[in-house]
Each structure stands twice: as structure tokens, then as C-alpha cells.
Amino acid sequence: MPGTTEMMVILLIAVLLFGANKIPKLARSTGEAMGEFQKGREEVEQELEEMRDGGAAEGADASTVDSAESTETATETET
């Protein structure tokens, strides 16, 4: 983490490069971009979680179907 002196130098360079009027606009747009990135990341994480949960549920459904088929086969064999 930069210290106080480093932050002052960075702020001075930013003012010289962008001008004092554009700094609030630049900060606002940077904040909005970070917010959008966060939303996108959360959506991707949610989709991955749903895929994991869906895969586990499909696996449970498949095992239920497999056991039902094996029961039917055993019943047919006995008759």
C-alpha cells in the first residue's frame, strides 16, 4: 500500500495530466466501471454455482433412473 508521500505524488501527476476539472469525472467513471465488473463477476459465479448444483441434481436423477431400471429388469427376470 502506498504511503502518504506516494499518494500525494500520484495525485499531483493526475492533476497535471488530466486537469482538476476532469478528475471527479474520471473517478466517477472508474467507480462505475468497477461496479459493472463486480456485477459481471457475481453473475458468472452464480451461473457456475447453478451449473454445479444442476450437475449434482442431474447426477442424483440419473442414479434414481438407473436404480428404477434395474428394479424393473429384476422384476421382469423373476416372472
Residue frames as a rotation matrix with the C-alpha (Angstrom) as fourth column:
MET 1
0.589 0.808 0.000 0.00
0.808 -0.589 0.000 0.00
0.000 0.000 -1.000 0.00
PRO 2
-0.157 -0.674 0.722 1.50
0.581 -0.654 -0.484 3.35
0.799 0.344 0.494 -0.99
GLY 3
-0.357 -0.076 -0.931 2.22
0.898 -0.304 -0.319 5.79
-0.258 -0.950 0.177 1.81
THR 4
0.505 0.604 -0.616 1.13
0.502 -0.787 -0.360 9.41
-0.702 -0.127 -0.701 2.16
THR 5
-0.163 -0.661 -0.732 4.04
-0.333 -0.662 0.672 10.83
-0.929 0.353 -0.113 0.17
GLU 6
-0.903 -0.179 0.390 3.49
0.250 0.520 0.817 8.42
-0.349 0.835 -0.425 -2.71
MET 7
-0.035 0.977 0.213 -0.23
0.955 0.095 -0.280 9.20
-0.293 0.194 -0.936 -2.79
MET 8
0.427 0.130 -0.895 0.48
0.113 -0.990 -0.090 12.94
-0.897 -0.062 -0.437 -2.94
VAL 9
-0.613 -0.709 -0.348 2.86
-0.330 -0.171 0.928 12.44
-0.718 0.684 -0.129 -5.86
ILE 10
-0.734 0.413 0.539 0.30
0.657 0.635 0.407 10.29
-0.175 0.653 -0.737 -7.70
LEU 11
0.322 0.899 -0.297 -2.41
0.788 -0.428 -0.443 12.91
-0.525 -0.092 -0.846 -7.08
LEU 12
0.106 -0.380 -0.919 -0.14
-0.221 -0.910 0.351 15.69
-0.970 0.166 -0.180 -8.34
ILE 13
-0.890 -0.447 0.084 0.68
-0.056 0.290 0.955 13.75
-0.452 0.846 -0.283 -11.51
ALA 14
-0.370 0.839 0.398 -3.03
0.905 0.422 -0.049 13.02
-0.209 0.342 -0.916 -12.06
VAL 15
0.468 0.526 -0.710 -3.90
0.402 -0.842 -0.360 16.71
-0.787 -0.117 -0.605 -11.72
LEU 16
-0.274 -0.658 -0.701 -1.15
-0.418 -0.575 0.703 17.66
-0.866 0.486 -0.117 -14.16
LEU 17
-0.937 -0.120 0.327 -2.20
0.196 0.596 0.779 15.04
-0.288 0.794 -0.535 -16.71
PHE 18
-0.416 0.872 0.258 -5.98
0.890 0.334 0.310 15.35
0.184 0.359 -0.915 -16.58
GLY 19
-0.630 0.214 0.747 -6.63
-0.137 -0.977 0.165 18.76
0.764 0.001 0.645 -15.07
ALA 20
-0.966 0.211 0.150 -8.58
-0.151 0.014 -0.988 19.47
-0.211 -0.977 0.018 -11.90
ASN 21
-0.240 0.947 -0.213 -11.95
-0.936 -0.284 -0.208 19.58
-0.258 0.150 0.955 -13.71
LYS 22
0.128 0.294 -0.947 -11.71
-0.723 0.682 0.114 16.08
0.679 0.670 0.300 -15.18
ILE 23
-0.839 -0.544 -0.015 -10.57
-0.378 0.604 -0.701 14.22
0.390 -0.583 -0.713 -12.05
PRO 24
-0.473 0.708 0.523 -14.08
-0.569 0.208 -0.796 13.84
-0.673 -0.674 0.305 -10.50
LYS 25
0.488 0.642 -0.592 -15.46
-0.864 0.257 -0.433 12.61
-0.126 0.722 0.680 -13.84
LEU 26
-0.148 -0.656 -0.740 -12.59
-0.629 0.640 -0.441 10.18
0.763 0.400 -0.507 -14.17
ALA 27
-0.907 -0.172 0.385 -13.11
-0.420 0.453 -0.786 8.90
-0.040 -0.875 -0.483 -10.61
ARG 28
-0.059 0.978 0.200 -16.85
-0.735 0.094 -0.672 8.51
-0.676 -0.187 0.713 -11.20
SER 29
0.516 0.244 -0.821 -16.41
-0.816 0.433 -0.384 6.59
0.262 0.868 0.423 -14.44
THR 30
-0.541 -0.756 -0.368 -13.76
-0.519 0.645 -0.561 4.38
0.662 -0.112 -0.741 -12.82
GLY 31
-0.746 0.335 0.576 -16.15
-0.501 0.288 -0.816 3.61
-0.439 -0.897 -0.047 -9.95
GLU 32
0.347 0.914 -0.211 -18.96
-0.816 0.183 -0.548 2.78
-0.462 0.363 0.810 -12.37
ALA 33
0.199 -0.358 -0.912 -16.66
-0.738 0.558 -0.380 0.51
0.645 0.749 -0.153 -14.36
MET 34
-0.846 -0.526 0.087 -15.59
-0.433 0.582 -0.688 -1.28
0.312 -0.620 -0.720 -11.20
GLY 35
-0.351 0.815 0.461 -19.24
-0.636 0.154 -0.756 -1.71
-0.687 -0.559 0.464 -10.20
GLU 36
0.540 0.533 -0.652 -20.12
-0.842 0.325 -0.431 -3.21
-0.017 0.781 0.624 -13.59
PHE 37
-0.266 -0.729 -0.630 -17.13
-0.603 0.636 -0.482 -5.53
0.752 0.252 -0.609 -13.37
GLN 38
-0.856 -0.018 0.516 -18.25
-0.481 0.390 -0.785 -6.66
-0.187 -0.920 -0.343 -9.91
LYS 39
0.140 0.985 0.099 -21.80
-0.763 0.172 -0.623 -7.34
-0.631 0.012 0.776 -11.15
GLY 40
0.440 -0.035 -0.897 -20.46
-0.788 0.465 -0.404 -9.34
0.432 0.884 0.177 -14.09
ARG 41
-0.641 -0.744 -0.187 -18.18
-0.516 0.599 -0.612 -11.35
0.567 -0.296 -0.768 -11.84
GLU 42
-0.621 0.487 0.614 -21.05
-0.557 0.277 -0.783 -12.12
-0.551 -0.828 0.099 -9.44
GLU 43
0.451 0.809 -0.376 -23.25
-0.840 0.243 -0.486 -13.24
-0.302 0.535 0.789 -12.36
VAL 44
0.085 -0.510 -0.856 -20.55
-0.657 0.617 -0.433 -15.59
0.749 0.599 -0.283 -13.62
GLU 45
-0.875 -0.410 0.257 -20.02
-0.447 0.483 -0.753 -17.00
0.185 -0.774 -0.606 -10.12
GLN 46
-0.210 0.891 0.402 -23.78
-0.700 0.150 -0.698 -17.51
-0.683 -0.428 0.593 -9.74
GLU 47
0.540 0.382 -0.750 -24.01
-0.828 0.403 -0.390 -19.29
0.154 0.832 0.534 -13.10
LEU 48
-0.377 -0.756 -0.535 -21.10
-0.531 0.650 -0.545 -21.56
0.759 0.079 -0.646 -12.14
GLU 49
-0.822 0.135 0.554 -22.77
-0.495 0.313 -0.811 -22.36
-0.283 -0.940 -0.190 -8.83
GLU 50
0.241 0.970 -0.026 -26.03
-0.802 0.184 -0.569 -23.17
-0.547 0.158 0.822 -10.62
MET 51
0.302 -0.207 -0.930 -24.16
-0.744 0.559 -0.366 -25.42
0.596 0.803 0.014 -13.03
ARG 52
-0.790 -0.611 -0.039 -22.53
-0.426 0.594 -0.682 -27.25
0.440 -0.522 -0.730 -10.11
ASP 53
-0.554 0.662 0.504 -25.87
-0.526 0.190 -0.829 -27.62
-0.645 -0.725 0.243 -8.33
GLY 54
0.435 0.725 -0.534 -27.60
-0.869 0.183 -0.460 -28.65
-0.236 0.664 0.710 -11.55
GLY 55
-0.125 -0.580 -0.805 -24.90
-0.674 0.645 -0.360 -31.24
0.728 0.498 -0.471 -12.27
ALA 56
-0.938 -0.189 0.292 -25.30
-0.347 0.535 -0.770 -32.72
-0.011 -0.823 -0.568 -8.80
ALA 57
-0.149 0.966 0.211 -29.10
-0.632 0.071 -0.771 -32.80
-0.760 -0.249 0.600 -9.18
GLU 58
0.419 0.260 -0.870 -28.85
-0.886 0.329 -0.328 -34.40
0.201 0.908 0.368 -12.62
GLY 59
-0.591 -0.697 -0.406 -26.46
-0.529 0.715 -0.458 -36.99
0.610 -0.056 -0.791 -11.22
ALA 60
-0.781 0.391 0.486 -28.97
-0.352 0.367 -0.861 -37.81
-0.515 -0.844 -0.149 -8.47
ASP 61
0.271 0.915 -0.300 -31.77
-0.801 0.042 -0.597 -38.04
-0.534 0.402 0.744 -11.05
ALA 62
0.098 -0.317 -0.943 -29.68
-0.825 0.504 -0.255 -40.35
0.557 0.803 -0.212 -13.21
SER 63
-0.900 -0.436 0.008 -28.91
-0.357 0.728 -0.585 -42.68
0.249 -0.529 -0.811 -10.29
THR 64
-0.376 0.852 0.364 -32.62
-0.496 0.147 -0.856 -42.79
-0.783 -0.502 0.368 -9.43
VAL 65
0.460 0.515 -0.723 -33.45
-0.881 0.166 -0.442 -43.70
-0.107 0.841 0.530 -13.03
ASP 66
-0.333 -0.682 -0.651 -30.71
-0.689 0.648 -0.326 -46.34
0.644 0.340 -0.685 -13.09
SER 67
-0.928 0.011 0.373 -31.97
-0.293 0.596 -0.747 -47.97
-0.231 -0.803 -0.550 -9.88
ALA 68
0.042 0.999 0.017 -35.56
-0.642 0.040 -0.766 -47.91
-0.766 0.021 0.643 -11.19
GLU 69
0.329 0.019 -0.944 -34.45
-0.896 0.322 -0.306 -49.57
0.298 0.946 0.123 -14.43
SER 70
-0.709 -0.638 -0.299 -32.52
-0.493 0.752 -0.437 -52.24
0.504 -0.162 -0.848 -12.57
THR 71
-0.642 0.575 0.506 -35.59
-0.396 0.317 -0.862 -52.92
-0.656 -0.754 0.024 -10.39
GLU 72
0.391 0.804 -0.447 -37.76
-0.810 0.071 -0.582 -53.29
-0.437 0.590 0.679 -13.50
THR 73
-0.024 -0.496 -0.868 -35.22
-0.801 0.529 -0.280 -55.63
0.598 0.689 -0.410 -15.08
ALA 74
-0.924 -0.318 0.213 -35.05
-0.378 0.664 -0.646 -57.76
0.064 -0.677 -0.733 -11.92
THR 75
-0.233 0.926 0.298 -38.86
-0.528 0.136 -0.838 -57.93
-0.816 -0.352 0.457 -11.78
GLU 76
0.460 0.392 -0.797 -39.09
-0.888 0.179 -0.424 -58.99
-0.023 0.902 0.430 -15.42
THR 77
-0.437 -0.726 -0.531 -36.44
-0.676 0.655 -0.338 -61.65
0.593 0.211 -0.777 -14.91
GLU 78
-0.844 0.141 0.517 -38.34
-0.380 0.522 -0.763 -63.17
-0.378 -0.841 -0.387 -11.95
THR 79
0.154 0.985 0.078 -41.56
-0.527 0.148 -0.837 -63.54
-0.836 0.088 0.542 -13.97
